[in-house]
């Protein structure tokens, strides 16, 4: 299981409200069928392959261009763990929570 955290940011928008851009990016992730979680600072997603992951992020970035951005800055953090199967976002959080309880 590959997990990623990413943010797609329009550069040069006229105001400070980015909800219009974030919502179209997240909608493309939702439409991809991948498991995802929207956070206050980005979106986390799970994918089986890098191709699947990159395609979803590519569509999210293009969606931001499609609603008027002329420049987009995308930050991606990827955890591609191959020694354990099916360790998704929730599993990682659960492991840490068990350690601190």
Secondary structure by P-SEA (a helix, b strand, c coil): cccbbbbbbbcccccccaaaaaaaaaaaaaaaccbbbbcccccccccccaaaaaaaaaaaaaaaaaacccbbbbbbbbbbccccccccaaaaaaaaaaaac
